[in-house]
Amino acid sequence: MAKYIPMEMVKEYHGKICEHSDVYFAKKGKTLYTGKLCNKRTKPFTAAELARQAKFGQAAAAVKALTSEQKAAYAEAFKDQKKYSSLQGYMFAQEYAKIV
């Protein structure tokens, strides 16, 4: 078994690491992590999954359509919360909550 030594920008590896698929990099909060997609999906999406994807698209479009005044109001509210690490994520969550 090979020993993986993480690069400086990646502190840890988690999960199964394989050699037959693409590597992705992601950041959540202050944590940077990598992964690989193994055995990509081959079956079609269910109706519930398609509905969630549609809601996600609606929320993304709603965030893009916000006026500068609405964005400023979200920026003020964002300062008072601790759950979200980015303003974009906060705005998306608020718009998604309106749809659901």
N, C-alpha and C positions, 0 to 999 in steps of 0.2 A: 504494500500500500504506500502511495506517495504521501509525503508530508507537504502540506500547503503552507507557504509563508506569505501572509497577506502583504500587499503593497502598503506604502505609508498612508495613502489616501483611503485605503480600506482597512479598518482595524480588525474585522472578524469575517469569517465566512460561516453561514448557517445553511443547513439543509443539504440535500443531495447535490453533488457537483458532478456533472457528466461531461463528455467531450463531443456529443453529437448535436448540440443545439446552440443557439445564439446566447451570448451573455448580455444581461441588462444591468444598468446601474440605476439606483434610485436613492432618493433622499427623503426621509421623513423626520421632520423636526431638525435636530442637529445630527442625526445619525445617517451616514452614508453606507449603503450596502449593495451587494451584487447578487445575481442569481442567474440561473439558466432555465430555460423553458424546455422541459422534457416531455416527449410524447404529446405533441400539440393536438388540440381538439379536432375530431373528425366528424362528430355527430352534429346535426343542426340545433340551433337554439330553440328553447321552449318558448311558449307564449309569454310566460311570466318573465323570462330573461329579456325578451324583445320589448316588453312593456317597461322594464327597468332601464333599458338602453334608451328608449324614447324619452323617458322622464329625465335621464341624465342629459340628453341632447337639448331638451327644453330649458333645463336649468343653465346649461352653458350658454345658450343663445340669450337667455334673460340677463346673464351677467355681462355679456358683450353689449347689450342694449341699454345698460344703465347710463343715466345722465351724470354729468360731473357733480351735480348737487347730491344725487343719490349715493355716489361713490364717496363723497365727503362725509355724508351721514354714516355710512358703513365704516369709514375710517375712524370716526369718533367712537362708535360703538365697539370697534375692534380693540381699541386701547384699554377698555374696561374688562375684557375677558381674558382667560388664560388657556382655553381649550385649543384654539387654533394658532398655528405658528406663522401663518401668512394671511395677509389681507385677502388675497385671491381665494384661498380656501374658505375663509370666513364668509365672504360674499356668496360663494357657490353654495355653501351649506344653508345660508339663509334663503336663497332663491329656491333651492331644492325643497326645503321645508314648506314653502308656499305651494308647491306642486303636489306634494304628498298629502 
